[in-house]
């Protein structure tokens, strides 16, 4: 196949290495996966994916029509969508671990180049090939002392368009030992954060005066108990009363997200309501979307620290029964629910004890 003119574009997540190395890897993996999905969605449908490269997505586009204007507009969309997602995540996250609490500090830089490329076939998949592929990857490491920017090589210097107000290019260059000095222009993207939409709060079910309550002491740290409940990957391992959990395995649980509990032939949708915390205490709430004879129902897990490796959990179920029939079976509903909550406590207790033993074995 002959060489063809193409746009090459690489959005790269800034701060990725520090984020992964210094935070909880279980959660950082989910967060980076979500952000890469956001970048890919923003790049479509015009851009083709050549490769997903850890913390970056390598796109290309063979059509050279209005290429400069296209890059300006596409960079704007990728940046805004990226930070809109982080703003939503920060507003509705339920976890305070290092990864979740610092994700909002991540940024994205976008490198763009235009030139001829060829293709090779690897594993029956067509991949871009040539010196321009090497060049754009070299430019990921440059002398720009900031994060959140668009870099354009001099291949774009003859292209014109009506530039947007935010695009304020500066000249720069970086020397590479094997290919020499590469000049470019770059513009900060951070001014685009003013275009982010505010996040609206979700309405939660109000608590009732006499909820159904069960409690138990647990042999592990209170934040580990919370993680076992809020982290659906872990929850799927201990919730024996549920046949299966259906949820987005690439996304972190947050306020407003949902998962499905499969019990026999029934599928019950559970929405994450809220998470509040202060020193030595976490309150985590969920709302059941539909359950027979109950108009609304929410469950709150109140987890308190009692000592370094000991905690206490209270599970409260708040509900609004359907008129007439719901009120008639009110005593039966409470009895069944109380029994289910006792079973839930046993499942949590068994999982926490096993986790504690596994930790001791690892340390030993």
C-alpha positions, 0 to 999 in steps of 0.5 A: 500500500502506498503512503497516504497523507494523514492526521496523527493525533495522540491525547495523552493523560498527564500525571498518569505515572505518578497517579498509578505508582502512588495510589491504590492500583485497583481503583486507579485502573478503573479511573484510567479505563473510564478516562480512555473511554471518554477520549475514544468516544470524543474522538469518534466517529471521524478518527480511527484508533491505531492503538491504545497505549497505556495512558494514551490513544493514538488516532489517525485520519486520512481525510485532509479536508479542513484539517487545522480547524478539525484539530482545533475543534476536536482537541477542544471536545476531548479536553472538555469531555475529559474534565467534565467527566473528572468533575462529575467523578469528584462530585459523586465519588464514594471512595476517599482512597488516594486514586479516587481523591486525586483523580481530579488533578489529572490532565490531558495533553494532545499532540497533533502532526500531519504527514505521509504514512504507510501501513503494515499488517500485524495480527490481521490488523492494519497499523500506521507505519513510517517516520511520521509515526516515530516523530509524533511519539517522540513529541510526547516527551517535549520541553513544554513546562505545563500540563493540559495543552495542544501541540501542533507541529510545523506541518500545520503552518500553511493551514488556516481557519477561524481560530477560537478565542481560547487558542493562543499559540506560542512557539517552542522546539525540542531537540531529539538526539536521533532526529534533530530539532523539532519546532512546533506551536502549542496552546494551553487548553486549561482556559477551556475549563470555564466551559464545564457545566456545573454538576447537579445534586441528585435527590435522595430518599428521606429517612423514616423514623423507624427503619429496620436496623441490624448491627454487628462488630467486625474484625477489620478496619472500618474503611476496609468494610466500606470498600467491601460493600461499595466496591462491586468487584469485592461485593460479588465475592461475598453477597451469597443471597444474590445469584449474580451482580451485573455492573460496568466492570470498567467503571467505579461505583459512584453516586447515581450509578446502578448495578443489577442484583440477580435473584432467581428469575428476578433482576433488581436495580440498585442505585448508589445514593450517597456517601458521607464520612467524617473521622472514624465513620462512613455512611453509604446509601443505596436505593432499590429501584423496584421491589414488590409492595414497596414504593421506595426503599433505601439501605444505609450502611453506617460503619464506625471505627472501634479500634485499629482493626475493629469496626461496627456496622449498622444496616438501616432499611428505610422504605415507603410502602404502597398504600393499602396492600403495602400497609396490610403486609407491613409486619410480614415485610419487616420480618422478612427484611430483618431475616435478609439483613441478618444473612447479609451481616453474616456474609459481610462478617465471613468475608471480613474475617477471611480478608483479615486472615489473608492479609496476615498470611501475606504479611507472614 
